[in-house]
Amino acid sequence: MITLVVVGVLALILILVVVSTYNGLVRRRGAVDNAWAQIDVQLKRRHDLIPNLVETVKGYASHERQTLEAVVAARGQAVAAQGPHDQAAAENALSGALKSLFALSEAYPDLKANQNFAALQEELASSENRIAYSRQYYNDAVLAYNNGIQTVPSNVVAGMTGFRQREYFQAPGEERGPVQVRF
């Protein structure tokens, strides 16, 4: 009889550990999903600013059509990108196109002095800071989640219940190297 009670108590403890571990993994997965949604919110904000910026520049530098089209095309790719890897690559391409657009302001003093352009440029810079924070938060959430599904005993529960590792939001390989400055 005592053996049966001990086995029952051990089984109950095991069940509680599995349920608790599973719930912890679900919370971490939810944190990763929430963090990704926050990146999406900030990227949408950035994407929404770009058409206004392009229209403002178009009024001053209409013959810079190639640069404007590159920004619009890069925005389209960024909006359509799916998953952390593709999203990071598309956003980096968009950042490069925006740098070309902002370089135009140096050639057009009237554009640089335009209040709408300055306000949009400031909003975009603010968005970039928010995106950087959101990416960091997302990667922190992914780290906690991935550690959770790889450590004992939660790795056993994760394996039984289908939890899979998540991807970090990383810049493509060429973007992570040191900056090359040439004079």
C-alpha positions as CSV (number, residue, x, y, z in Angstrom):
1,M,0.0,0.0,0.0
2,I,2.8,2.4,0.9
3,T,4.5,1.7,-2.4
4,L,1.4,2.5,-4.3
5,V,1.0,5.9,-2.5
6,V,4.7,6.7,-3.1
7,V,4.3,5.8,-6.8
8,G,1.2,7.9,-7.0
9,V,2.9,10.9,-5.3
10,L,5.9,10.6,-7.7
11,A,3.6,10.4,-10.7
12,L,1.7,13.5,-9.5
13,I,5.0,15.4,-9.0
14,L,6.1,14.3,-12.5
15,I,2.8,15.5,-14.0
16,L,3.1,18.9,-12.2
17,V,6.7,19.3,-13.4
18,V,5.7,18.5,-17.0
19,V,2.6,20.9,-16.9
20,S,4.6,23.7,-15.3
21,T,7.5,23.3,-17.8
22,Y,5.0,23.2,-20.7
23,N,3.3,26.4,-19.5
24,G,6.6,28.1,-19.1
25,L,7.6,27.2,-22.7
26,V,4.2,28.5,-23.9
27,R,4.8,31.8,-22.1
28,R,8.2,32.1,-23.7
29,R,6.9,31.3,-27.1
30,G,4.2,33.9,-26.6
31,A,6.9,36.5,-25.7
32,V,8.7,35.7,-28.9
33,D,5.5,36.1,-30.9
34,N,4.7,39.4,-29.2
35,A,8.3,40.7,-29.8
36,W,8.0,39.9,-33.5
37,A,4.6,41.7,-33.6
38,Q,6.3,44.7,-32.1
39,I,8.9,44.7,-34.8
40,D,6.1,44.5,-37.4
41,V,4.4,47.5,-35.8
42,Q,7.6,49.6,-36.0
43,L,8.4,48.4,-39.5
44,K,4.9,49.3,-40.7
45,R,5.3,52.8,-39.2
46,R,8.6,53.1,-41.1
47,H,7.0,51.8,-44.3
48,D,4.1,54.2,-44.0
49,L,6.5,57.2,-43.8
50,I,8.4,56.3,-46.9
51,P,5.7,57.3,-49.5
52,N,5.4,60.7,-48.0
53,L,9.1,61.1,-48.0
54,V,9.4,60.1,-51.6
55,E,6.6,62.5,-52.6
56,T,8.3,65.3,-50.8
57,V,11.6,64.6,-52.6
58,K,9.8,64.2,-55.9
59,G,8.7,67.8,-55.8
60,Y,12.3,69.0,-55.5
61,A,14.3,66.4,-57.4
62,S,11.9,64.9,-60.0
63,H,14.8,64.0,-62.3
64,E,16.3,61.7,-59.7
65,R,13.8,59.1,-60.7
66,Q,16.1,56.1,-60.4
67,T,16.8,56.8,-56.7
68,L,13.1,57.3,-56.0
69,E,12.2,54.1,-57.8
70,A,14.9,52.2,-55.9
71,V,13.4,53.4,-52.6
72,V,9.8,52.4,-53.7
73,A,11.0,49.0,-54.9
74,A,13.0,48.4,-51.7
75,R,9.9,49.4,-49.6
76,G,7.8,46.9,-51.6
77,Q,10.2,44.1,-50.9
78,A,10.4,45.0,-47.2
79,V,6.6,45.0,-46.9
80,A,6.4,41.5,-48.6
81,A,9.3,39.9,-46.6
82,Q,8.4,37.0,-44.3
83,G,10.5,35.7,-41.4
84,P,13.4,37.2,-39.5
85,H,16.1,36.4,-42.1
86,D,14.2,37.7,-45.2
87,Q,12.9,40.6,-43.2
88,A,16.4,41.6,-42.1
89,A,17.8,41.4,-45.6
90,A,14.9,43.4,-47.0
91,E,15.1,46.1,-44.3
92,N,18.8,46.4,-44.9
93,A,18.2,47.0,-48.6
94,L,15.6,49.6,-47.8
95,S,18.0,51.3,-45.4
96,G,20.6,51.5,-48.2
97,A,18.0,53.0,-50.6
98,L,17.0,55.5,-48.0
99,K,20.6,56.6,-47.5
100,S,20.7,57.4,-51.3
101,L,17.6,59.4,-50.9
102,F,18.9,61.4,-48.0
103,A,22.1,62.0,-50.0
104,L,20.0,63.8,-52.5
105,S,19.2,66.4,-49.9
106,E,22.8,67.5,-50.0
107,A,22.5,68.3,-53.7
108,Y,19.2,70.2,-53.2
109,P,19.5,72.9,-50.6
110,D,15.8,73.8,-50.9
111,L,14.8,70.2,-50.2
112,K,17.1,70.1,-47.2
113,A,15.5,73.3,-45.9
114,N,11.9,72.0,-46.5
115,Q,10.1,71.6,-43.2
116,N,8.1,68.5,-44.3
117,F,11.3,66.8,-45.5
118,A,13.0,67.6,-42.2
119,A,10.0,66.4,-40.1
120,L,9.8,63.2,-42.1
121,Q,13.5,62.6,-41.8
122,E,13.3,63.1,-38.0
123,E,10.3,60.7,-37.9
124,L,12.2,58.1,-39.8
125,A,15.2,58.5,-37.5
126,S,12.9,58.0,-34.6
127,S,11.4,54.9,-36.2
128,E,14.9,53.5,-36.8
129,N,15.7,53.8,-33.1
130,R,12.4,52.1,-32.2
131,I,13.1,49.3,-34.7
132,A,16.6,48.8,-33.2
133,Y,15.1,48.5,-29.8
134,S,12.3,46.1,-31.0
135,R,14.9,43.9,-32.7
136,Q,17.0,43.7,-29.6
137,Y,13.9,42.9,-27.5
138,Y,12.9,40.2,-30.0
139,N,16.4,38.6,-30.0
140,D,16.3,38.6,-26.2
141,A,13.0,36.9,-26.2
142,V,14.3,34.3,-28.7
143,L,17.3,33.7,-26.6
144,A,15.2,33.0,-23.5
145,Y,12.9,30.8,-25.5
146,N,15.7,28.8,-27.2
147,N,17.5,28.4,-23.9
148,G,14.2,27.1,-22.4
149,I,13.7,24.4,-25.0
150,Q,17.3,23.3,-24.9
151,T,17.9,23.0,-21.1
152,V,17.0,19.9,-19.0
153,P,14.2,19.0,-18.2
154,S,12.3,21.4,-20.4
155,N,14.1,20.0,-23.5
156,V,12.3,16.7,-22.9
157,V,8.9,18.4,-22.7
158,A,9.7,20.6,-25.7
159,G,10.7,17.6,-27.8
160,M,7.5,15.8,-26.9
161,T,5.2,18.7,-27.6
162,G,6.7,20.1,-30.8
163,F,8.5,23.3,-29.6
164,R,11.1,24.3,-32.2
165,Q,13.9,26.8,-32.1
166,R,13.3,30.3,-33.4
167,E,15.5,32.4,-35.7
168,Y,17.2,35.5,-34.5
169,F,16.7,38.8,-36.3
170,Q,20.2,39.3,-37.7
171,A,21.7,41.4,-40.4
172,P,23.1,39.5,-43.4
173,G,26.7,38.5,-43.1
174,E,28.2,41.4,-45.0
175,E,26.3,43.9,-42.7
176,R,27.8,42.4,-39.5
177,G,31.4,43.1,-40.3
178,P,33.4,46.1,-39.3
179,V,32.7,49.3,-41.1
180,Q,35.3,50.1,-43.8
181,V,36.3,53.8,-44.0
182,R,38.2,54.9,-47.1
183,F,39.5,58.4,-47.8
